[in-house]
Amino acid sequence: MAQDARRPFDEHDAALLARVLDHVPNGAEVAYAAKRARERAKYPITAHDGLVALLDDGKVARFRDREVTADAIKRYVPKEFFPFDDEDDLIAKLLIAFDRAEIEHSKQTDPRPRR
């Protein structure tokens, strides 16, 4: 049976996709945020408060060894990212936001060698 190229994966591929996601920088964290948004948000998300609502108690969310706070959302998700029109938009913009946070953190913890 030929597989539909538009939907090349099905429920039998979940473990494979999870393993691949582990190799995408911040992919699992963003997927978790998208899952939270499915449960707690309505699109469009028009401001930081809409993302903060995805956090546990509106203050912090923990996923694996990561912690996301309301302050971090306000710092790394620029106001120009709003609105988040749909799930695809959320995923794309959060991947950028997580990368911004990692870049800033690496600059703080791994200073460049002095010459």
MOTA-V527641 format. One record per residue. N is the residue number from 1. PHI is phi as a letter, one per 30 degrees, with the letter a starting at -180 (NA if undefined). PSI is psi in degrees with one decimal (NA if undefined). D_CENTER is the distance of its C-alpha to the mean C-alpha in Angstrom with 2 decimals. Layout:
BEGIN
n=N phi=PHI psi=PSI d_center=D_CENTER
n=N phi=PHI psi=PSI d_center=D_CENTER
END
This chain:
BEGIN
n=1 phi=NA psi=129.5 d_center=35.46
n=2 phi=d psi=140.0 d_center=33.37
n=3 phi=c psi=140.5 d_center=29.64
n=4 phi=d psi=121.0 d_center=28.03
n=5 phi=d psi=-22.0 d_center=26.22
n=6 phi=d psi=-23.0 d_center=23.78
n=7 phi=b psi=72.4 d_center=22.72
n=8 phi=d psi=-8.7 d_center=23.44
n=9 phi=b psi=154.8 d_center=21.74
n=10 phi=b psi=-171.4 d_center=22.62
n=11 phi=d psi=-21.9 d_center=22.22
n=12 phi=d psi=-14.1 d_center=24.25
n=13 phi=c psi=6.8 d_center=21.60
n=14 phi=e psi=-44.7 d_center=18.86
n=15 phi=d psi=-41.1 d_center=19.70
n=16 phi=d psi=-47.9 d_center=19.77
n=17 phi=d psi=-37.1 d_center=16.40
n=18 phi=d psi=-40.8 d_center=14.94
n=19 phi=d psi=-42.3 d_center=16.85
n=20 phi=d psi=-42.5 d_center=15.69
n=21 phi=e psi=-33.4 d_center=11.98
n=22 phi=d psi=-19.9 d_center=13.01
n=23 phi=c psi=-4.8 d_center=14.26
n=24 phi=c psi=118.9 d_center=11.32
n=25 phi=e psi=122.7 d_center=10.07
n=26 phi=i psi=8.1 d_center=6.70
n=27 phi=d psi=-44.8 d_center=6.77
n=28 phi=d psi=-38.4 d_center=7.54
n=29 phi=d psi=-43.1 d_center=5.10
n=30 phi=d psi=-38.3 d_center=2.34
n=31 phi=d psi=-39.5 d_center=5.95
n=32 phi=d psi=-41.7 d_center=6.93
n=33 phi=d psi=-40.1 d_center=5.25
n=34 phi=d psi=-37.4 d_center=6.82
n=35 phi=d psi=-44.9 d_center=9.73
n=36 phi=e psi=-42.2 d_center=10.17
n=37 phi=d psi=-37.5 d_center=10.33
n=38 phi=e psi=-35.1 d_center=12.90
n=39 phi=d psi=-30.7 d_center=14.80
n=40 phi=b psi=-10.7 d_center=14.83
n=41 phi=b psi=163.3 d_center=14.30
n=42 phi=b psi=141.7 d_center=16.37
n=43 phi=c psi=147.6 d_center=15.79
n=44 phi=d psi=149.6 d_center=16.24
n=45 phi=c psi=117.1 d_center=14.17
n=46 phi=c psi=-9.3 d_center=16.48
n=47 phi=a psi=170.3 d_center=15.82
n=48 phi=e psi=-36.7 d_center=13.95
n=49 phi=e psi=-32.2 d_center=15.73
n=50 phi=d psi=-32.6 d_center=13.95
n=51 phi=d psi=-37.8 d_center=10.57
n=52 phi=d psi=-31.7 d_center=12.74
n=53 phi=d psi=-16.3 d_center=14.19
n=54 phi=d psi=-14.3 d_center=11.24
n=55 phi=d psi=154.4 d_center=12.26
n=56 phi=d psi=130.3 d_center=15.26
n=57 phi=h psi=15.6 d_center=18.31
n=58 phi=i psi=9.3 d_center=16.45
n=59 phi=b psi=-39.6 d_center=16.39
n=60 phi=a psi=148.5 d_center=14.13
n=61 phi=b psi=140.6 d_center=11.81
n=62 phi=c psi=136.0 d_center=12.36
n=63 phi=b psi=118.3 d_center=10.88
n=64 phi=h psi=-123.4 d_center=13.28
n=65 phi=c psi=14.0 d_center=14.35
n=66 phi=c psi=151.0 d_center=11.45
n=67 phi=b psi=131.1 d_center=11.93
n=68 phi=c psi=129.3 d_center=10.12
n=69 phi=c psi=165.5 d_center=12.89
n=70 phi=d psi=-39.9 d_center=13.84
n=71 phi=d psi=-39.3 d_center=15.37
n=72 phi=d psi=-39.8 d_center=12.37
n=73 phi=e psi=-47.2 d_center=10.59
n=74 phi=d psi=-29.4 d_center=13.97
n=75 phi=d psi=-42.3 d_center=14.36
n=76 phi=c psi=-11.1 d_center=11.38
n=77 phi=c psi=100.5 d_center=10.59
n=78 phi=d psi=151.1 d_center=14.03
n=79 phi=e psi=-24.3 d_center=16.10
n=80 phi=d psi=-16.3 d_center=16.67
n=81 phi=d psi=-18.2 d_center=13.26
n=82 phi=d psi=145.2 d_center=14.71
n=83 phi=d psi=158.9 d_center=15.36
n=84 phi=c psi=108.6 d_center=12.42
n=85 phi=d psi=-33.4 d_center=14.97
n=86 phi=a psi=-176.3 d_center=13.44
n=87 phi=d psi=-40.0 d_center=10.71
n=88 phi=d psi=-41.5 d_center=10.94
n=89 phi=d psi=-42.7 d_center=10.74
n=90 phi=e psi=-48.7 d_center=7.60
n=91 phi=d psi=-48.9 d_center=5.90
n=92 phi=d psi=-45.0 d_center=8.05
n=93 phi=d psi=-34.6 d_center=7.74
n=94 phi=d psi=-32.8 d_center=4.22
n=95 phi=e psi=-41.5 d_center=5.27
n=96 phi=d psi=-44.5 d_center=8.31
n=97 phi=d psi=-43.9 d_center=7.57
n=98 phi=d psi=-38.7 d_center=6.51
n=99 phi=d psi=-41.9 d_center=9.53
n=100 phi=e psi=-44.0 d_center=11.58
n=101 phi=d psi=-43.8 d_center=11.32
n=102 phi=d psi=-39.5 d_center=12.38
n=103 phi=d psi=-46.6 d_center=15.09
n=104 phi=d psi=-43.5 d_center=16.43
n=105 phi=d psi=-41.6 d_center=16.52
n=106 phi=d psi=-32.9 d_center=18.30
n=107 phi=d psi=-31.8 d_center=20.78
n=108 phi=d psi=-33.4 d_center=21.62
n=109 phi=c psi=-22.0 d_center=22.13
n=110 phi=b psi=75.4 d_center=23.58
n=111 phi=d psi=150.4 d_center=26.07
n=112 phi=d psi=143.8 d_center=27.80
n=113 phi=d psi=143.9 d_center=31.26
n=114 phi=d psi=147.6 d_center=34.10
n=115 phi=c psi=NA d_center=36.82
END
